[in-house]
Amino acid sequence: MDLKFLLMVLVSHGISAGLSKTVAAQKARNSNRWLLAGLLFGPLGLIAAVGLPDRHQIVYLRYLAEQQGYQPRHVCGGQKPDTEA
């Protein structure tokens, strides 16, 4: 195998790992897992990290919806329903 090609692949995977970790941390995800994904999969790991939904935005949108009177149809998150049986 050509040494230049191997070096180029290692550098691209290293850069992708660092960027994946940064993107995941900004989206409130586990950055160490995404660092590993970037190391193993290279640019594909970076593309996957960019495609993650932002947890801060999800919480903020739910807060806004509840302030407008939204009531979820089902209970999630391990909470028990407030019904008396």
C-alpha positions, -999 to +999 in steps of 0.1 A: +000+000+000+013+034-008+025+054+022+011+087+010-024+072+006-023+057+041-011+090+056-039+108+038-065+084+051-052+087+086-052+125+085-087+127+070-100+104+097-083+124+124-097+157+111-132+141+108-130+128+143-122+162+158-149+179+138-174+152+147-166+156+184-170+194+181-204+192+163-217+166+187-208+187+217-225+217+202-257+196+197-255+184+234-247+148+224-220+124+237-189+139+221-166+109+229-188+085+210-188+107+180-150+111+182-148+073+179-173+073+151-152+099+133-121+078+138-136+046+125-158+059+097-140+092+087-161+116+067-192+094+070-190+098+108-188+136+104-218+136+080-238+116+106-229+140+134-240+170+113-273+153+107-281+149+144-310+168+158-301+195+183-312+186+218-313+222+230-337+231+202-359+201+209-363+212+246-369+248+237-396+239+211-413+216+236-412+244+262-428+269+237-455+243+227-464+237+264-466+275+270-491+277+241-513+250+258-501+219+240-509+187+258-491+155+246-514+126+237-492+101+255-468+102+284-432+096+276-400+098+296-410+072+322-436+095+339-468+080+352-501+094+339-521+116+363-553+095+361-571+080+390-584+044+384 
